[in-house]
Amino acid sequence: MTADATATDPDLSLLGPGSMLHGYCHEVRWGMAVVRATVLEAAHPQIGAALVENSTFVAHPWRRVFNTLGSVQRILDADPEVRDREADRLNRMHHRISGTDEHGRSYSAMDPDARAWVVASLFESTVELNRMSGLSMNGPAMERLYAEFRAFLSVLEGDADHLPATSAEFWPYFDDMIVRGLENTEAMRIILFELFGRMPAPPLLRGHPAFWAASRVMAGPVIAEFLKASLPDALRRRAGLGETPGSQILARGVYLGTGVASRLLPPAWTRTDTVVGLLDPTRADGPGGQLLTTLRRQQARAAALLRLLTPLASERSASEGSAARSAERFFAEVLDQTGDGYVSWPDLAAMAREVASRLDLDADAEERLFDAFAAWWRELASALDADRDGRVSREEYAGAASSLASPALVAVAEVLFDTADTDGDQTISAEEYKALFRTAFPRTPPAPRDGAAHDATPAGAGVRNGDASYSRSRFIREFLDFMAGRRASAGYDSLLSQP
C-alpha cells in the first residue's frame, strides 16, 4: 500500500456515540434522508434487482425500517466487538443474496460498487437534508461527516476504496453515478408509486384499520410527491418522473419545517427512539416514556372517534382478524415474505434472516438455520410446484397444503429450539422466549392449555412469576401448528407475519 493510500484509510475511531452520524441516527428527521437514499439505492441496477427479488420491504416495510435502524446503531456502538459482530452478520446475510435480473444481468449484494453507492446515497441525502432544512454544513463539518461514512463502509468492506477519498472528489463521482449508473428500475417505481399507497399499519395501529386507512389515503400521495420532488433533477428526467405543480414548494416546506422543529421542540419529541416507541410499544425502551404515554392516549382517542364514524368497517375488520386463517390467508400473511404473490426460496430465506437477526446467531448456528430452511423449500417445491416454474403459487399451496407432510419443517423447528435454548438445558425459559419473540406483545410464554403443565414444568409452576418454560416437544408441536396455519400465535406472528 502506498503512502497516499494509507493517508486516505478511514479512521474507525471516528465512529461511535460521539460521531455526527450517531447524532443523526438518533434524530427522527434523519428518516427523510434514509427514505430518499433508499430511492437512490433502488435506482441502482444491482440494488434494485436485489430488492425486488429478495427483500421484504414491500410486504414488511416497518420490520425493515426497525431492523435497519437497529443495525446502524450497532455499527455505531461504543464497543468495537458489537460493531464487528454486526458487520459480520450483515456480510453473511448479503453474501447469500445474488441472482440474475430481468435483463439477464447478474447481481450480488456483496458487489463493492453497489455497497459503496448505498453509503454514498445516504451521505448525499444527509447533506441535502441539512441544505433544504436551512442548516447547511460548512466545509469542515461536511468533510468530517464524509470521513465517518467512509469509515462506516470500511467496517463492512475492510476498506473504502470504492468511494473517493475526500468530499471534494465525491461530488463529481455522485453526479456521474446519477447520469450513467442509475436506471428507472422496478424497485424505484414500487417505492415511488405503490409502497406508500398500500403501506401496512405500524404495530400500534393494527387494531385500528379505519384510522390507518384514512391516514394512508391522505398521506400516501403527499409522501410520494415529496419524494419525487426531492430527487436530483437529472434522475427525475432520466426516469421520466413528472413534476406536479407545487411539489417543489411542498418539499422545501417539509424540509424547512423539520429544521425548525429540530431547533425548537424538546429533544424527547425529535428522538428516533420516541417515534419508534410510539409506532411499536414493544420497542419503547428509550427516553421519553411520559411523552409516549400522552401521545398513545391521544392516538387511542382519535381511533375511537373513527370507529364511531365507520362502525361497520371496524367491526368487519375485527371479525376478520379473529377468524382462523385459511390456507390462502396464511400464504399471504406468513409465507409470501417478499409480497410478490408467490413463495420461492427468497421468501424462506427472508424468514431465516429474520430469525437469525432476532437471535443474533453466530456463523455456525446461522448456517444450520439456513440449511434447514433450504431443505424445507426443496420439500415445498417438490410437493407443490406443479408447473415447475421455481415458485409456489397461492393456488398451488391452497390446493395441497392440508395434506402436506413436512419432515423438513420439523428440522427447522429443531434448529429454532436449539438456537433459542442458549443455556442448553433442553427447555426454553421465559428470558429465552423473550429473546426469540421480543417484538410480540406477550412478554412471557402463554400458560398451558386446558390446565396442562408445560412438558418440563409442573402444572402452572412459574407461570404467575413469568418463568414458565417450553420443552422441545411442545415448542416443535406449537411451531408446526402455526406453520400449518392451524393455530394463531402472537409470538410467531410478530416474528414472521407482522409488517
N, C-alpha and C positions, 0 to 999 in steps of 0.2 A: 504494500500500500504506500502511495506517495505521501509526501508531507502535506501537499494540498488536500488530498483526500482525507487525511487524518484531521486536518483543521475543520472540515465540514462534518465530521462524525457527530451525530446527535448526542447531546448530553442528557442521559436518562435521569439525572438528578433534577432536571427541570420539572419533571412530573411529580405529582403528589398533592397534598392538601393546600400547599401554598401557591400552586400554579394558577395562571389565568384560566386555563382550560378547566381546572377543578371548580373555579368560581362559576364559570358559565354552565357547567354541568348541573349546578345546584340552583340556577335561575330558570324559572318556568318560561320566560320569554325566549330562551335559547331553543325551545321546542320549535319555534318558527324556522330557525336556521336548520335544525335537523330535518324537518319535513321538506324544506326547499332543497337541501342537499340530497335527500332521498330521490327527488325527481331528477336531479342532475345525474345521480348514480344510475337510475333506471334507464337513462338515455344512452348509457354506455352499452354497446352490443353484448359484451360478455356478461356484465352485471344484469342487464335486462333479461337475458335468456335464463340466467340462473334464478332470478326472482320468479319468473313466470313458471318455470318447470319444477322448482324445488322449494320455494318459500311459502310460508303460511301467512304472508302479510295481507292477502285478500280475505281469507276466512277467519283469521285470528289476529287482527291488527293490534288490539290492545295488548295481547300477550307479547307480540313482537316489540312494541314500544317499551313495555316494562322490562322485558329481558335485555333489550339493548341498553337501556339506562343502567341497569344493574351491572352489565358487562363493562361499560365505560367507567363506572365508579370503581370497579375492582381494578381496572388497569391503572387508575389514578390513586390507588390505595397507598398509604404511607409505608406499608410493609412490602418490600420487593418480592417476597415469596408469594403473596397474594396476587401481585401483578403478573409474575411469571407463570403461576398456575393457570390464571385466566387466559393468558396468551397461548399457552399450550393447548388449553381446551378449545379455544377459537380456531387454532390451526388444525387440530384434529377434525373439528366439525367441517371446516372449509375444505379440507383435503378430500372429503367424501362427496363433495358437490362438483360434478363435472358432467359434460354431455355434449350434444350437438344441437344447434339451434335450427329453426325452421328453414334457414338458408344453407344448411349443411356445414356451417362453421362450428368448430369445436370451441367450447368454453370451459373454464375452470375457475373456481372460487379462489384458487391459490395463485392465479396469474399475477405477477408482481406489478404490472402496469395497471391492471384493474384495481388492485388493492391500494395502489398509490392514488388513483383517481377518487376512491372513497374518501381518503383523508384530505385530498385537495379540495373536493367539493364542499366538505364540511368547513375547512378553513375559510374558503372564499365566502361561503354563506354566513359565517360568523362575522367576517369583516363587513359584508353587506348589511347584516342586521344592525350593526353599530352605525354605519353610514346613514341608513334610512331612518334610524331612530334618533338622529341628531346627536349621536355620541361618537363621532368619527375618531378613529385611533390615530395617534401620532406615529412617527416612524419607528422609534424605539419600541413602543408597545406592540406594533404590528410585527416587528422582527422577533420580539420575544415570543409572541403567540405562534408565529410560524415555526420557530425553533421547537416549541412544545409539540406542535402537530407532527413535525418530523421525528421527534423522539417517540411519539405515540406509534408511528409507523415502524420505527426501528424495533420497538418491543415485539411487534408481530413478525416482521420480516428478518430481523437481525441486522438490517441496515436501512437507510433511507435513500439509497442511490437512485431510485426511480422518481424522486422529486428533486427539483432544483435546490441548490444549496442555500440560496437566500430568497427573501421575499421579493426583492427587485427582479430576480430571474424568474420568479414564479409566475408573474402576470403574463408574459409572452407565452409561457407553457400553457396556462389556463386558456388564453384566447385561442391558441392553436387547437387545443382539445375541443373547444366549443365548435369551431369551424370544421375540423377534419375528423375528430374522433367520436362524435356523438351522432345518434340517429333517432328517428321518430319510432321508438320501439313500442312493442305491445305493452310492456311493463309501464312505460311512461304514460301511455294512453289510459291504462287502467287506473293509475293513481289520479290523473287529472280529471277524467270524465266518468269514472264509475265508483271508485272507492268510497268517497265521502257521501255519495248518494245512497249507498247501501251499508254504511258503516254500522256494525252491530253495537248494541248498547255496552257501555263500560260496566264493570261488575256492580257498581252501586245502583244502576238504573235498570237492571234486567227485570226487576219486579214491577217496573212502571213503563210498559211498552208504549202507551199512548203519549206519555210525557216525552219519551225519547223520539218517537216518530215525529211529533210536532217540532221538536228541536232540530232534528235532522233535515226535515223538509225546508226549514228556514235557513239553516246554517250551511248545508252541503253545497249549494250553488255559489254562495258567497265565498266559501273557502277555496273552491275550485278557481273562481275568477281571481282571487287574491294570489294564488299560487302562479297562475299563468302570467299575471302582470309582474310578478317579482322575478321571473326568469330573465336571463340575458337576452337582449334583443336578437342577437344572431341565432340563438337556439329557437326562439319563437318563430322567426322567419323560416328556418330550415324545416321545422316541424309543422309549419302551416297552422300555427295556433292563432286564430283570430283574436283581436283585442276588442272587448266590449267597451263602449264609451263609459268613461268614469272609472274604469278598473285601475288605472294608474293612480288616480286620486284615492281610491279605496286602499290600495297597497300602502301608499305613503301615509295615509291616516292611521292605518293599523299599526304600522311600524312606529310612527311618532307617538301614538297612544301608549304603546308598551314601553317606549323610552321614558315617557313622563311618569307612568305608573311605577317603573322600577326605581325612580328617584323619590317619589312622594309617598308611596304606600309603605306600611310597616313591612319589614323583611319577611315576617311569617307569611304574609299574603303572597309573596312573589317567589317562594321557595318551591323547588320541584317536589320535595317530599310532601309538602302540604297538598299540592294538587293531586299527586299520585294517591295520597291517603284519602282524599275526598272521592276520587273515582273508584278506588278499591280499598274499602275499610280494612281489609286483612293486611294491607301493607303500610298501615298508618303507625309506624314505629318512630318517626322522627319528631321534631319540634312542631309546635302549632296545634296541639291537641285541642285546646279550647276553641280555636278558630274552626277546626274541623267539625266539632260538635255543633257549633252555631250554624255553619253552612249546611250540614246534613239536615238539621231541623228545618231550615228554610226550603231545602230541596224536597223534603217529605211533604211539606205543606203545599208546594206547587204541584207535586204529583197527585196529591189527594184532590186538589181542585180539578185537574184534568180528568181524573177518574169520574168525578161527578158530571163533567161535561160530556164525556164519552163512555158511559157505563157499559154499553153493550160490547164495545171493542175490548174494554178492560176485562169484563167477565169472560168473554170468549178466550182471550189470551191466557187468563188464569186457568181456565178449564183445560186448554190445550197443554199448558205447562204441567198439569198434574196427571195427564194421561200417560199410560205406559207407552214407551217408544215402539213404534212399528219398525220393521226392518229398514224401510226407506228412510225414516227419520233418523234412525241410528246411523245409517250410512252417511247422511248429510251432516249430522252433528259431530260424529266421532271419527269415522273412517276417512272421510274426504277432507284431509287436513289442508290441502292446497286450494280447495274451493273450485276445482275445475269440472266437477260433476262426475269424476271417475276416481277409482282407487288404483294406485300403482305404487311402485317402490318409493318414490319421493314422499308419498303420504305416510307410509310406515316409517321411513327414515326420519320424518319430522317428529313423529311420536317418540322415536328413540332419542332424538336430540333433546326434546323437551324433558324427558325423564333423566337423561344423563346430566343435563344442566341443573335440574332441580336437586339432584342428589350429589352434584359436584363429584362425579365419579373420576377415578384415576384411569389411566390409559387401558390397563388390563380389563377392569370391570366394564368400561365403556365398550371395548371390543366384544366382550361376551354378550352385552346387551344388543349391539347391532347385529351380531351373528344370529341371535335368537329371533330378532325381528325379520331378518333376511330369510330365515327358514320359514317363518310364518307367511311372508309374501310368496315364497315359492309354493307353499301349500295352497294359499288362496288362488293364485294364478292357475295352478294345475286343476283345481276343482271347479273354479267359477268362470275363468276366462274362456268362454265358449268359442268366441271368434278368433282367439289367439292374436289379439292386437296389442298385447302387453299391458293391458289395463282391464279393470273390472268395472262394468257399468252399474248404475243403480239397479237396473232391471235384472242383470245377471246375479247380483248379490241377493236381491229380494226374492228371486225365484228359487234359490237353493240354500239360503243361509240357515233355515230352520233345521235342515238335515245334515249340516256340515259338522263333521268331527274335526277336532283341532288339537292333535298332539303337539304341534309346534307352538300353539298358544300356551299350552301348559309349560313349555320350556321358557317362554317369555315370562310367565308368572314366577317360575323358579328363579330366574335371574333377578327379577324385581325384588323378590323376597330376600335373596342373598345379599343384594347391594343395599337394601334398606336395613337389614339386620346388621348394623355396624359393629355390634359387640359380639356377634357370633353365638348368641345364646339360644338360637333357634326359635326365638319369638321376636315380634316387633313391638317394642314398647311405645308408650304414648309419645315420648320425645322423638323416636324414630318415625312414628306415624306422622307427626307434625312436620318433620323434615321432608317426607315424601309429598304430603298434601298441604304445604304451608300456605297456599292461597285459598284453601277451602274454608268456608265459614265455620264448620265444626272443627274445633281445635283438639278434640280427643277422639279416640276410636269410639264408634257407636256401641251402645250396650248390646249384649247378646239378645238375639230374638227369642221370643216365647219363654223368657226366663232362663234360657240355657246358658251355661257357662262358656266362656272362651275355652277353646280346647286345652290350653295350658294354664288356665286361671280358674280358681274356684268360683262358683256362681256368684256374680256380682262383685267379686273381690276387686277392689281398686277402682271400679268404675266411678264411684262417687268421689274419689280422690284424684281422678284424672290419670291413673297409672295403669289402665287396662292394657292388655297385650293381645296380639294375634299369634296364633300358631301358624306353622307353614300350611297345614291343610286348609284351615279356614281362610287364610289370605288367598290361596290359589282358587278355592271354591268361589269366593266373592269376586275375584278378578274375572274369572271365566263367566260368571253370571252377568257381570257388567258388559264384557266384550261381546257376549252373545245377544245383548240387548234385552235380557230377561229381567234385569234389576237395575234401578237407578242408583247412583252413588254420588253424593256431594263431593267426596274426595276425588274420585276418578273423573267426574265432570270438570272439576277445577283443573285437573292435570291435562286432560285431553280434549275436552269439548268446548270449554268456555272461550270466548273470543279474547 
